Amino acid sequence: MHARALLLVLGAVAARPSLAAAQATSAQRLFDEGRRLLAAGKLAEACAAFDASEQLEPRVTTELNAAACREQNGELATAWAAYQEAERRARASGDSHLAQIAVNHAQKLGPRLSRMTISVPPDRRIPGLEVLRGNEPVAPVSWDRPLPVDGGSYAIAARAPGYESWSTTRAIKGERDAQTIVVPRLTELHAPPVASEVVPPPAPAPGRGEAPPAPADASPAAGPAAEPPSGPSLVAPIALAVAAVALGGTGLGFELRSESLYDRAKAANEQGMMATASSYRDSAVRDRYIAQGFAVAAVGCAGVGVYLFLRDRGERRPTAAVLPVASPGLAGVALSGRW
């Protein structure tokens, strides 16, 4: 058994170099394919081949070729960022020659870049405000800063809990364009008023010797008219139940987005993008606090609804139950019984 275990360990150790060699071979094949496609003028396919080679085996030369491909394809901002990454890797490996090549290319691209500024004035930075460019959130540290972007059409949106969302679309030229998008102050949503039960004033008591007034449509032979049964109003409890479900659902949405931002922060941290990772973590923490606030509000609405329901039901309380439901992934109320 000891000999078998030793053979298994040796086999695992031997498999690692084989796997690394296979990845290196595949990376070289993709790199050569990218060079061939680039020479043939098939820029999109060449850039994809360089990116795939870089994922299998990160190398400074691959990064430089990918940057050159993006530059020829008109993606100047992406190419500029790739040249900067190539410089960082070259300096980390002690290759000053490749680092200088990357610096030279990045410096030549700098004046040609198009830039976009997403401006959020201080008086419009409401609690929970999130600004997005396309489907990606723009970190608050990047607000009011001219950031390099590739040419194309960009959708800019802003949203916050309790406010109407806003969005716009802006076209950016491929070179030497500078545009500023100003986020307006979002319009606050007003909750509709909750209808309250109207209680009619009591009828005056009959005087001494007077008979109580008969209903207008009753005949003398019909006898006393039966009063229609009346019951407590369910408007307020149901409205509070709906509000609790809505608040719980909103809180769940923020919780899910917080988890997604944590995953992005982890990925950015693994790629060495510390500033971006920190921004994602800050946004994730903020969304988690917002989610907790909505959960507390949902439970509060549920509790008030339960109180009003049981208070108005009187002797019929045993026939119905309204229970708040809250968990890390769910918030709301459950209603059961007869109405």
Helices and strands as residue ranges (DSSP letters): H 2-39, H 43-56, H 60-72, H 76-93, H 96-109, G 110-112, E 114-119, G 122-124, E 130-133, E 136-137, G 140-142, E 146-149, E 152-159, E 166-172, E 178-182, H 235-270, H 274-313, G 314-319, E 320-327, E 330-337
